[in-house]
Amino acid sequence: MAKGQSEHGVTACCAAVLLAAGYSLQAFAFSMPGLVHDWALADRLVGPLLACAMFGLMAGYVLVAPLADRFGARRVIAASMAALAFASLASLLARDVLALGAWRVAIGAASGGAIPPAVSIASQQGDTRWQGPRVVAVYTAYSLGFLTAALVSLWLIPLAGWRAPWTINVVLALASALGARRLPDSPTTTRPTHRRDERPPIEGPRALLAGSRRLGTVLFWVLFPVGLALFYTLQSWLPLLATRGGATFTGAVAVTGAFTLGNMIGALPMIWCADRWGPLRALAVMGLVSLAGIALLVLSLSLAPRMLLAAALLAGIGIGASQKGMTSAAAQFYPPAIRSTGLGWALGVGRIGAAAGPLLLGLGAQADWLSVFLPLPLLVLILVPVWLDRRYGRIDRGGPPSH
């Protein structure tokens, strides 16, 4: 550990990285109305421009984050945050859609490169009992970055224009890059030794599918897309579905806000359940909460506003807890030597669900389509963690499965 750095200081630095990444990804959305107006942007360009950062994020997860297992998490985090600051500054100077789109891809890639190694470092701090809950708490900073982007944009855009919130990107990223220099050296920077008569250990992405880890990796690659699909589907479609159910515009915004709030506070029941039953059983329990919340949400779309708010909050708690819990479980499933690679690939594959979920629901574009679209993903959120638990048990106590 870097000199003078306590485990709480390290956790705070890692949380700052996720907050900066979340802010940089979300702030752009609040700038879009002004950008579309000032640049007279055609509707056909809006979607691709918004998607640029998501493509970059997936590339960062899969291509950049695994470098932390070879060159050290601290170096990759610091370099990624410095790149995020530079790309954010460059986006402030962009004068056309092509340049802005390119810098948004770079912002996504830098964010995706930093998040898994930051989570990996946080997962190795303190007593083993609290390493999983620490990951859940750190990952909540990503959601806090979304909320911060909303509040800052609400304040800055009327005062200084739609580009103004991007200046905060630069400040947060630079502060995180400086903070990353004080993070502990990754234990994975020292390559394992082996005798000449032994086969060298498998490294990189191939190690994720080696030996007893193969089944767990495949199941996590099923779990992450489903969790992200549910979150982004409801986050994107709730306002429209609520208004079609009879809610006012203000009521629809409130329902979506309740879902977002539930997503953030879902960390608390996840930590409580994981401490008592283990991260995998806790995931199954939170899947049941998601099922109850979404079932209530579907039934409440045309009912009293208070019932709809309560249903949205419950669904947010279940899905938010599941999202954070699966990240925590994956961090404990992979040994430190391949943890950033494992998290990067799981989160990268998860982006497929983030893109596909809203699209699939759009095929129906009806509230009753929820009853067709959602049962299978919710069953996955329940049954896959049960399968993982039966196969691997209490990974928070027994440690990662050996090769």
Phi, psi and omega in degrees: 000141179302147185302131176082000182264119173277168177298328179288324176295319177297316179299318180296319178296318178295320178297323179297325177297313181292324177297315179298319179294314179299318179298312184297327181283325187269329185301327181300324182298322181285343178273348186299318179302315178293320179296314180300320181291311186288325181265001183049050187286130178293147181302327183292345180264345185294310182300309178300323179293320177293329184279346184304313181295326180293321175296318178296321180298316179298317179297320179296318179299314190273326187256323186268312184303320179299341178297338179296330179284347179255318186251354180106135183296319183300315181297316183293320179296312181298316180294320181294318179292324175295319177295323178297317178298315180296315181295324178294319177295318179296324180294332176295333183263355182296139183240004176212166185296321182298313180295317180296318178299320180296318180288331175292324174299316179296321177298317178296316181296319179295319178296315180294332177287334185267328189297306182300315179294329176294317176296321180299315179296316180299325183289347182256010183262143170075192181296143183304324182301328187256006181291319177297308176302328179295321177296316178301315181295317180296319182292338176296334178298332177296315176295324178297328175297322176298313181296319178298320179299320179295314183292317180295318180296320178301327181272314190277321186300314177296333182276318191230004177100171190286343177277341189305318180299338181291336178296328178292330174307312184298314182297312182296319181292318178296317178298320179292322178297318178293319178296325181296334180294340180262003177288156179292153174296139178291136177292351183271357181289339177269116184286136182296146179262157178211154179288160183297331182274002178258151173286136179297148181295147178286133182236169176071199183302331179299330181294337180293334183251017182270140171055226185287350179280345189303308182299315181298318179298314179299319181292323175294325178290342171276319187291315184297313178299323180294314179299316180289326178298315180297316182297307185290330177296310181290320179299323183279322190262345184303315180303315181292316180296323180293317180292324177292336176277357177112358180285151173287170178299317178298319179296321179295319177296320180296320179297315178296322177296321178296321177295317179295318178298316178299323179300324181284314186279355175299343177299326186293307177295331179295317179297316182297313182291320182294325179294327184269323187241356184095156185295328184282317175294323178298323177298318178297319178298316180292333173296321176295321177297319177299317179300314180296316182296316182287323176299316177294324179296316179298318180288337187263356186301332180247015181256196184298144181304322181295321178296320179294320178297316180296319180294318179296321178296315180295317178297320178296320179298313181296312183288321177296317178297320179296316179302307183291324181293321180290328175295317177297316181297318179295322178297326179275340181286322183265138177293158183307327184296336180230020186293315179296322177296314180298314178294319181300315180291321179297315180291325178294313176298325179300331180297337176298316177294323180299325179278322187281327185303302179300326180295315181296319178294327179295339177297329178264319179052031178229150180298323182288348175295335177302321182291342178266320188282323193271334184303315183297311177301322180293323176296324177298317180298335181266311190281324180296315175299325177298317178299313179300319182293319180294329182276321189243344177070211183280084181293342177286343179247320182276349181086173180296151176296140180283160180296000000 
